[in-house]
Amino acid sequence: MFRYQGTAFINDHGKALNIDGNIDAENRNINIHNKHGKINQQWDLVYVDQYPDEPTKGQLNKNFGFFVDRDFHIVSELRSHRYLEVFNGNNGQQPSIKTANGNKGQLWWFDQVSKTVKSRISNRSFDIRSSGKSNLLQLYNTNSGWW
């Protein structure tokens, strides 16, 4: 039998629901482990009838800090205040900074469904090259991994 105590699900033997390996990844297995209180054993319990509605177009997603499906520019704080731009938005294309020019390649938006920043020119999302093993940003078809 499990009980919800603080932020953990604990059984009668002091074992807790545990995310295997403390790795935050899609489809990661859950196991039972001695209670240690680290973050991979902490859970929020949210009853369905109290779960807040997802923000809709134009509303702020407070968890991510973006307005849903509302165009924005990403502007560098360097002296010239150039805009993040992508030319055609093909898979694997790396954005760069350019002077503001009104091109659609400088428009970005937050997709509430995938929880990703997307290019308005291609509908592709921010991604990290080589499945997160690189330090290069690219645009790619939306996937569930944020390395």
HELIX and SHEET records of a PDB file:
HELIX    1   1 ASP A   20  ASN A   22  5                                   3    
HELIX    2   2 ILE A   39  GLN A   41  5                                   3    
HELIX    3   3 VAL A   48  GLN A   50  5                                   3    
HELIX    4   4 LYS A  104  GLN A  106  5                                   3    
HELIX    5   5 SER A  130  GLY A  132  5                                   3    
SHEET    1   A 2 PHE A   2  GLN A   5  0                                        
SHEET    2   A 2 ALA A   8  ASN A  11 -1                                        
SHEET    1   B 2 LYS A  15  ILE A  19  0                                        
SHEET    2   B 2 ILE A  30  ASN A  34 -1                                        
SHEET    1   C 2 LEU A  60  ASN A  61  0                                        
SHEET    2   C 2 PHE A  66  PHE A  67 -1                                        
SHEET    1   D 2 TYR A  83  GLU A  85  0                                        
SHEET    2   D 2 SER A  96  LYS A  98 -1                                        
SHEET    1   E 2 TRP A 108  ASP A 111  0                                        
SHEET    2   E 2 THR A 116  SER A 119 -1                                        
SHEET    1   F 2 SER A 125  ILE A 128  0                                        
SHEET    2   F 2 LEU A 137  TYR A 140 -1                                        
END                                                                             
